[in-house]
Amino acid sequence: MSGVLSPAAVTQKPALLEVNEDQQVILLAEIEVLLAAVRDPVARAPFADLASEVLTGKVGEAGRETLEKILEMSLQTGRARRVHGPEAEQSLLRLFHQTPGGAAARRATDAVNEALRRLAGQTLEDVLFTVQGPGALRLGLKTDRCRLTLEIDRHGVTVESLEV
């Protein structure tokens, strides 16, 4: 049966995202704070559903978007570190990197690092940092052999352009 997909392979669901015990405690505390602040039952539902999944130690595809939002809020605001400590912050960051948005941010960062590595050995001639708008910045680097422009915004850092 070489080269043929089995029915199980075709219908295979994405793997569950595992949440360890320490992450469970932190996430449940964060969800509790959100549930206390949100009064609308419709808006509360995704958080309540996520709490149930977190209690099992596994978050399915449906809960990942809500999990990603909670992780982003907690990490971006500094709440994770301030309330739960630096070890908790690092643990949540590792979990965030397993979410779709976190994995995309990691891939974008890897691409930027690869572009920056290519500048090694070149003579830096100019550096320009500009504000593109609220929360959006650009870093321009000019060497003796190329121009590299990086865009930095709330989603992370990306290579805007590379001219050789």
C-alpha positions in Angstrom: 0.0 0.0 0.0 2.9 2.3 -0.6 2.0 5.9 -1.6 -1.6 5.6 -0.5 -3.0 7.4 2.5 -5.0 5.4 4.9 -8.4 6.7 6.0 -7.0 7.3 9.5 -4.2 9.5 8.0 -6.7 11.6 6.1 -9.0 12.2 9.0 -6.2 12.6 11.6 -7.0 15.6 13.9 -4.3 18.0 15.0 -2.5 16.9 18.1 -3.7 18.2 21.4 -1.6 20.9 23.0 -0.3 19.6 26.3 -0.4 21.9 29.3 1.8 20.9 32.3 0.7 21.2 35.9 2.5 24.4 36.5 1.0 26.0 33.4 -2.4 24.7 34.4 -2.2 26.5 37.7 -1.1 29.8 36.1 -3.6 29.6 33.2 -6.5 28.8 35.5 -5.6 31.8 37.7 -5.5 34.0 34.5 -8.8 32.6 33.2 -10.4 33.2 36.6 -9.4 36.9 36.5 -10.9 37.2 33.0 -14.1 35.5 33.9 -14.5 37.8 36.9 -14.1 40.8 34.6 -16.4 39.6 31.7 -20.1 39.7 32.4 -21.5 38.8 29.0 -22.3 35.0 28.9 -21.4 34.8 25.2 -18.0 36.5 25.8 -17.4 34.3 28.9 -18.1 31.0 27.1 -14.7 30.6 25.3 -12.8 31.2 28.5 -15.0 28.8 30.5 -14.5 26.2 27.8 -10.8 26.7 27.8 -10.7 26.4 31.6 -12.3 22.9 31.2 -9.7 21.9 28.7 -6.8 23.3 30.8 -8.0 21.2 33.7 -7.5 18.1 31.6 -4.0 19.1 30.7 -4.8 19.1 27.0 -6.1 21.9 24.8 -7.8 21.0 21.5 -7.9 22.9 18.2 -11.1 24.9 19.3 -9.4 26.2 22.5 -6.1 27.2 21.0 -7.2 30.6 19.7 -8.5 31.5 23.2 -5.4 30.1 24.8 -3.2 32.1 22.5 -5.1 35.3 23.4 -4.7 34.7 27.1 -1.0 34.0 26.7 -0.5 37.1 24.6 -2.3 39.3 27.1 -0.4 37.9 30.1 3.0 38.0 28.4 2.6 41.4 26.6 1.4 43.2 29.6 4.1 41.8 31.9 1.4 40.3 34.1 2.8 36.8 33.8 6.1 37.9 35.3 4.7 40.4 37.8 2.1 38.1 39.3 3.5 34.6 38.8 7.3 35.2 38.5 10.0 34.9 35.8 9.9 31.1 35.8 6.1 31.1 35.1 6.7 33.7 32.4 9.2 31.5 30.7 6.9 28.5 31.0 4.0 30.4 29.4 6.3 31.7 26.7 7.3 28.1 25.8 3.6 27.2 25.6 2.9 30.3 23.5 5.5 29.1 21.0 3.4 25.9 20.5 0.3 27.9 19.5 -0.2 28.8 15.8 0.6 32.5 16.4 3.6 31.7 18.5 4.9 29.2 16.0 4.5 31.8 13.2 6.3 34.4 15.3 9.1 32.0 15.9 9.4 31.3 12.1 9.4 35.0 11.4 12.1 35.6 14.0 14.2 32.8 12.5 13.9 34.3 9.1 15.1 37.7 10.4 18.0 36.1 12.2 19.0 34.4 9.0 18.9 37.7 7.1 21.0 39.4 9.9 23.6 36.6 9.8 24.1 37.3 6.2 25.4 40.7 7.1 28.3 39.2 9.0 31.6 40.6 7.7 30.0 43.5 5.9 30.8 47.1 6.7 27.8 48.8 8.3 27.4 52.2 6.6 24.0 53.4 7.9 21.3 52.6 10.5 17.9 54.2 10.6 15.1 53.5 13.0 11.7 55.0 12.0 8.1 55.0 13.4 5.7 53.8 10.8 2.6 54.3 12.9 1.3 53.3 16.4 3.2 50.2 17.4 4.9 49.8 14.1 8.6 50.5 13.7 11.2 50.0 10.9 14.9 49.4 11.2 16.9 50.0 8.1 20.5 48.7 7.8 22.8 49.6 5.0 26.1 47.9 4.4 28.7 48.1 1.7 26.9 45.2 -0.1 23.1 45.5 0.7 20.2 47.2 2.4 18.0 45.4 4.8 14.7 46.7 6.2 13.1 45.1 9.2 9.5 45.8 10.3 8.7 45.5 14.0 5.1 45.5 15.2 2.9 43.9 17.8 3.1 40.6 15.8 6.9 40.5 16.0 9.7 41.3 13.6 9.8 40.5 9.8 12.1 41.2 6.9 10.4 44.0 5.0 12.9 44.1 2.2 16.4 43.0 1.3 18.3 44.6 -1.6 21.6 43.3 -2.8 
